Amino acid sequence: MSKKTEYLIGISTGLLLIYTVLAALPISFAVIFLLFLASSAFTIWMVISILKDKSNLSHKKFDDFFYEDTPARRVK
């Protein structure tokens, strides 16, 4: 995974944690709503970035291997 993608995952996760904590505190609705919108936008951006990341592609195909992380071949 590229450094940009890892950095974006960290920012998105941190923003979601901050949103979760601040939602339980007595803070104005405008701030909570802004954090909700920002965290949603960063989550969508993170998913798109992960799906487009080409830095660590595997040569295994689904027809040959059912799981990518095991060397066991798929039984047909």
Buried (B, 14 or more C-beta within 10 A) or exposed (E): EEEEBEEBBEBBBEBBEEBEEEEEEEEEEEEBEEBEEBBBEBBEEBEEBBEEBEEEEEEBEEEEBEEEEEEEEEEE
